[in-house]
Amino acid sequence: MEHLRIVNETLAGERPADEQTHAAVAILAERLERLKQRSSLFAEIGFSPHVKRLKPQAQAMALGY
């Protein structure tokens, strides 16, 4: 739940979109993908547009850009 809190606080403007935020987004994306692989019930579930805007930044940071 810590990862959700970090992302929520970032989206609310309570904390910067820092490395910890991007790591939290990456972890949540990985968990969502695992759920989608386990069950088709999760196939249509995705992130909000606001979180999607954070996601490319998180991927770039993970790759070292």
FIKOLZA-1660 file (N, C-alpha, C; in steps of 0.1 Angstrom, whole numbers, plus 5000, padded with zeros to 4 digits):
% residues 65
   i   px   py   pz ch aa at
   1 5008 4988 5000  A  M  N
   1 5000 5000 5000  A  M CA
   1 5009 5013 5000  A  M  C
   2 5021 5011 5004  A  E  N
   2 5030 5023 5004  A  E CA
   2 5032 5029 4990  A  E  C
   3 5032 5020 4980  A  H  N
   3 5034 5025 4966  A  H CA
   3 5022 5033 4962  A  H  C
   4 5010 5029 4966  A  L  N
   4 4998 5036 4962  A  L CA
   4 4998 5050 4969  A  L  C
   5 5002 5050 4982  A  R  N
   5 5003 5063 4989  A  R CA
   5 5012 5072 4982  A  R  C
   6 5024 5068 4978  A  I  N
   6 5034 5076 4972  A  I CA
   6 5028 5082 4959  A  I  C
   7 5022 5074 4951  A  V  N
   7 5017 5079 4938  A  V CA
   7 5005 5088 4941  A  V  C
   8 4996 5085 4950  A  N  N
   8 4985 5094 4953  A  N CA
   8 4990 5107 4958  A  N  C
   9 5000 5108 4966  A  E  N
   9 5005 5120 4971  A  E CA
   9 5012 5128 4960  A  E  C
  10 5018 5122 4951  A  T  N
  10 5024 5129 4940  A  T CA
  10 5013 5135 4931  A  T  C
  11 5003 5127 4928  A  L  N
  11 4992 5132 4920  A  L CA
  11 4985 5144 4926  A  L  C
  12 4984 5144 4940  A  A  N
  12 4977 5154 4947  A  A CA
  12 4986 5167 4949  A  A  C
  13 4999 5166 4944  A  G  N
  13 5008 5177 4946  A  G CA
  13 5014 5178 4960  A  G  C
  14 5013 5168 4968  A  E  N
  14 5018 5168 4981  A  E CA
  14 5033 5164 4982  A  E  C
  15 5038 5158 4971  A  R  N
  15 5052 5154 4971  A  R CA
  15 5057 5155 4956  A  R  C
  16 5070 5157 4954  A  P  N
  16 5074 5158 4940  A  P CA
  16 5074 5144 4933  A  P  C
  17 5074 5145 4920  A  A  N
  17 5075 5133 4912  A  A CA
  17 5090 5129 4911  A  A  C
  18 5095 5123 4922  A  D  N
  18 5109 5120 4923  A  D CA
  18 5111 5105 4920  A  D  C
  19 5123 5101 4922  A  E  N
  19 5127 5087 4920  A  E CA
  19 5118 5077 4927  A  E  C
  20 5115 5080 4939  A  Q  N
  20 5106 5071 4947  A  Q CA
  20 5092 5070 4941  A  Q  C
  21 5087 5081 4935  A  T  N
  21 5074 5081 4929  A  T CA
  21 5075 5072 4916  A  T  C
  22 5086 5074 4908  A  H  N
  22 5087 5066 4896  A  H CA
  22 5089 5051 4899  A  H  C
  23 5096 5048 4910  A  A  N
  23 5098 5034 4914  A  A CA
  23 5084 5028 4918  A  A  C
  24 5076 5036 4925  A  A  N
  24 5063 5031 4929  A  A CA
  24 5054 5028 4917  A  A  C
  25 5055 5037 4907  A  V  N
  25 5047 5035 4895  A  V CA
  25 5051 5022 4888  A  V  C
  26 5064 5020 4887  A  A  N
  26 5069 5009 4880  A  A CA
  26 5065 4996 4888  A  A  C
  27 5065 4996 4901  A  I  N
  27 5061 4984 4909  A  I CA
  27 5046 4982 4907  A  I  C
  28 5038 4992 4907  A  L  N
  28 5024 4990 4905  A  L CA
  28 5021 4985 4891  A  L  C
  29 5028 4990 4881  A  A  N
  29 5026 4985 4867  A  A CA
  29 5029 4971 4866  A  A  C
  30 5040 4967 4873  A  E  N
  30 5044 4952 4872  A  E CA
  30 5033 4944 4879  A  E  C
  31 5028 4948 4890  A  R  N
  31 5018 4941 4897  A  R CA
  31 5005 4940 4889  A  R  C
  32 5002 4950 4882  A  L  N
  32 4990 4950 4874  A  L CA
  32 4992 4940 4862  A  L  C
  33 5003 4940 4857  A  E  N
  33 5006 4931 4846  A  E CA
  33 5005 4916 4850  A  E  C
  34 5010 4914 4862  A  R  N
  34 5009 4900 4868  A  R CA
  34 4994 4896 4870  A  R  C
  35 4986 4906 4875  A  L  N
  35 4972 4903 4876  A  L CA
  35 4965 4900 4863  A  L  C
  36 4969 4907 4853  A  K  N
  36 4963 4906 4839  A  K CA
  36 4967 4892 4834  A  K  C
  37 4979 4887 4837  A  Q  N
  37 4983 4874 4832  A  Q CA
  37 4976 4863 4839  A  Q  C
  38 4972 4865 4852  A  R  N
  38 4965 4855 4860  A  R CA
  38 4950 4853 4856  A  R  C
  39 4944 4864 4853  A  S  N
  39 4930 4864 4850  A  S CA
  39 4925 4874 4840  A  S  C
  40 4916 4870 4832  A  S  N
  40 4911 4879 4822  A  S CA
  40 4902 4890 4828  A  S  C
  41 4898 4888 4841  A  L  N
  41 4890 4898 4848  A  L CA
  41 4897 4911 4848  A  L  C
  42 4910 4911 4848  A  F  N
  42 4918 4924 4849  A  F CA
  42 4922 4929 4836  A  F  C
  43 4918 4923 4825  A  A  N
  43 4923 4927 4812  A  A CA
  43 4920 4942 4808  A  A  C
  44 4909 4947 4812  A  E  N
  44 4905 4961 4809  A  E CA
  44 4909 4971 4819  A  E  C
  45 4916 4967 4830  A  I  N
  45 4920 4976 4840  A  I CA
  45 4933 4983 4837  A  I  C
  46 4934 4996 4839  A  G  N
  46 4946 5003 4836  A  G CA
  46 4947 5015 4845  A  G  C
  47 4958 5023 4843  A  F  N
  47 4960 5034 4851  A  F CA
  47 4953 5046 4845  A  F  C
  48 4951 5056 4854  A  S  N
  48 4944 5069 4850  A  S CA
  48 4954 5076 4840  A  S  C
  49 4949 5086 4833  A  P  N
  49 4958 5093 4824  A  P CA
  49 4969 5101 4832  A  P  C
  50 4966 5104 4844  A  H  N
  50 4976 5111 4852  A  H CA
  50 4988 5102 4855  A  H  C
  51 4984 5090 4859  A  V  N
  51 4995 5080 4862  A  V CA
  51 5002 5076 4850  A  V  C
  52 4995 5075 4839  A  K  N
  52 5001 5071 4826  A  K CA
  52 5012 5082 4822  A  K  C
  53 5010 5094 4825  A  R  N
  53 5020 5104 4822  A  R CA
  53 5032 5102 4831  A  R  C
  54 5031 5097 4843  A  L  N
  54 5042 5094 4851  A  L CA
  54 5050 5082 4847  A  L  C
  55 5043 5072 4841  A  K  N
  55 5049 5059 4837  A  K CA
  55 5060 5060 4828  A  K  C
  56 5060 5068 4817  A  P  N
  56 5071 5069 4808  A  P CA
  56 5084 5075 4815  A  P  C
  57 5082 5084 4824  A  Q  N
  57 5093 5090 4832  A  Q CA
  57 5099 5079 4840  A  Q  C
  58 5091 5070 4846  A  A  N
  58 5096 5060 4855  A  A CA
  58 5104 5050 4846  A  A  C
  59 5099 5046 4834  A  Q  N
  59 5107 5037 4826  A  Q CA
  59 5120 5043 4822  A  Q  C
  60 5120 5056 4819  A  A  N
  60 5133 5062 4815  A  A CA
  60 5143 5062 4826  A  A  C
  61 5138 5065 4838  A  M  N
  61 5147 5065 4850  A  M CA
  61 5152 5051 4853  A  M  C
  62 5144 5040 4851  A  A  N
  62 5148 5027 4853  A  A CA
  62 5159 5023 4843  A  A  C
  63 5159 5029 4831  A  L  N
  63 5169 5026 4821  A  L CA
  63 5181 5034 4822  A  L  C
  64 5180 5044 4830  A  G  N
  64 5192 5053 4833  A  G CA
  64 5193 5065 4824  A  G  C
  65 5182 5069 4818  A  Y  N
  65 5182 5081 4809  A  Y CA
  65 5180 5093 4817  A  Y  C
% end
